[in-house]
Amino acid sequence: MSDDRQPPTPVTPPSAGPAAPPASRADAPAASGAATPADRPTPLSATELPTLRRPAGPPKKPTDNRPAGVVAGWIIRGGSGPCYGLMDENGTEYAVYGPNTGELRKGDFVSLRLTARDRSVDCGPGIPMRVVES
């Protein structure tokens, strides 16, 4: 008994175009190794981009340059006041007293002008500070 079926022929996916013929001597780049302009994209600039070097060390001056007394951080105990909890960008926790500050929600990122205060009002854990009225 003979089988008249032929093995399936491979089908190329539609996204793949026909295979390019091998390069002949006429298509090959010149002996100097330079490619023809059609073989490479045209550069956008005639000069190379500068390469940044690794810094020799940390900056000698602060790079955020906030005014003295201004602390930036996240509210960790919020509400309508007058007491709030603030965690600054360095992880220092402040117990902030601000009777006229208004609503600060937990998770808000704020920059507040603070000054030291006594412990006459307990605003919870942290360095006791008072919001300076502007």
C-alpha positions as CSV (number, residue, x, y, z in Angstrom):
1,M,0.0,0.0,0.0
2,S,1.5,3.4,-1.0
3,D,0.8,6.7,0.6
4,D,0.1,9.5,-1.9
5,R,0.4,12.3,0.6
6,Q,3.3,14.7,0.3
7,P,5.0,16.2,3.5
8,P,3.7,19.7,4.2
9,T,5.9,22.5,2.8
10,P,7.1,25.0,5.3
11,V,5.2,28.3,5.2
12,T,7.0,31.6,6.0
13,P,5.1,34.0,8.3
14,P,3.6,37.0,6.5
15,S,5.8,39.4,8.5
16,A,8.9,37.8,7.2
17,G,9.7,39.0,3.7
18,P,11.6,37.0,1.1
19,A,15.1,36.0,2.1
20,A,17.7,38.3,0.8
21,P,20.1,36.7,-1.7
22,P,23.7,36.3,-0.5
23,A,25.9,39.4,-1.1
24,S,27.8,39.2,-4.3
25,R,31.2,40.9,-4.9
26,A,29.4,43.9,-6.4
27,D,27.2,44.3,-3.2
28,A,30.0,43.9,-0.7
29,P,31.5,46.9,1.1
30,A,34.8,48.3,-0.3
31,A,38.0,46.7,0.8
32,S,38.7,49.6,3.2
33,G,35.8,48.4,5.4
34,A,33.7,51.5,4.9
35,A,30.0,50.8,4.4
36,T,28.0,52.6,1.9
37,P,25.5,55.3,3.1
38,A,22.6,53.0,2.4
39,D,24.0,50.4,4.8
40,R,24.0,52.7,7.9
41,P,21.8,55.5,9.2
42,T,22.8,59.1,8.9
43,P,24.2,60.4,12.2
44,L,22.0,63.1,13.8
45,S,25.0,65.1,14.9
46,A,28.5,65.5,13.6
47,T,29.9,65.4,17.1
48,E,29.8,62.7,19.7
49,L,27.8,63.1,22.9
50,P,29.8,63.9,26.0
51,T,30.3,61.1,28.4
52,L,29.6,61.9,32.0
53,R,32.3,60.8,34.5
54,R,31.6,59.3,37.8
55,P,31.7,61.9,40.6
56,A,34.9,61.9,42.8
57,G,32.7,62.0,45.9
58,P,29.5,63.4,47.4
59,P,28.8,67.1,46.8
60,K,30.5,69.5,49.2
61,K,27.4,71.7,49.4
62,P,23.8,70.6,49.7
63,T,22.1,70.2,46.4
64,D,18.5,70.9,47.5
65,N,19.2,74.4,49.0
66,R,16.2,74.9,51.2
67,P,15.9,78.1,53.3
68,A,17.0,77.7,56.9
69,G,14.2,76.2,59.1
70,V,12.3,74.7,56.2
71,V,11.7,71.0,56.6
72,A,10.3,68.8,53.8
73,G,8.7,65.5,54.4
74,W,5.6,63.3,54.6
75,I,2.7,63.8,57.1
76,I,2.6,60.6,59.2
77,R,-0.1,61.8,61.6
78,G,-2.6,64.1,59.9
79,G,-5.9,65.8,60.6
80,S,-7.3,69.2,61.2
81,G,-4.6,70.0,63.9
82,P,-3.2,71.5,65.9
83,C,-0.8,68.4,66.2
84,Y,0.7,66.5,63.3
85,G,3.5,64.0,62.7
86,L,6.1,64.7,60.1
87,M,8.8,62.4,58.8
88,D,11.5,64.3,56.8
89,E,13.4,63.1,53.8
90,N,16.2,61.8,56.1
91,G,13.9,59.7,58.3
92,T,13.8,62.1,61.3
93,E,10.4,62.3,63.0
94,Y,8.9,65.6,64.2
95,A,6.0,66.2,66.5
96,V,4.6,69.4,64.9
97,Y,2.3,71.9,66.6
98,G,0.5,74.3,64.2
99,P,-2.8,75.7,65.6
100,N,-3.5,77.7,62.3
101,T,-2.1,75.2,59.8
102,G,-5.4,73.6,58.8
103,E,-6.0,70.1,57.4
104,L,-3.0,68.0,56.6
105,R,-3.7,64.5,55.4
106,K,-1.5,61.4,56.2
107,G,0.8,60.8,53.2
108,D,0.9,64.5,52.0
109,F,4.3,65.7,51.1
110,V,4.8,69.2,52.6
111,S,7.5,71.8,53.1
112,L,7.0,73.7,56.4
113,R,9.0,76.4,58.1
114,L,9.5,75.1,61.6
115,T,11.0,76.4,64.9
116,A,11.8,74.7,68.1
117,R,9.1,74.7,70.9
118,D,8.8,73.6,74.4
119,R,7.0,70.4,75.4
120,S,4.0,72.2,77.0
121,V,1.8,70.6,74.3
122,D,2.3,66.9,73.6
123,C,2.0,66.2,69.9
124,G,3.2,62.7,70.1
125,P,6.6,61.0,69.3
126,G,9.2,63.0,67.5
127,I,11.3,66.2,67.9
128,P,8.9,68.9,69.2
129,M,8.6,71.7,66.6
130,R,6.1,74.6,65.9
131,V,5.0,75.8,62.5
132,V,6.1,79.4,61.9
133,E,3.2,81.6,60.7
134,S,3.9,83.3,57.5
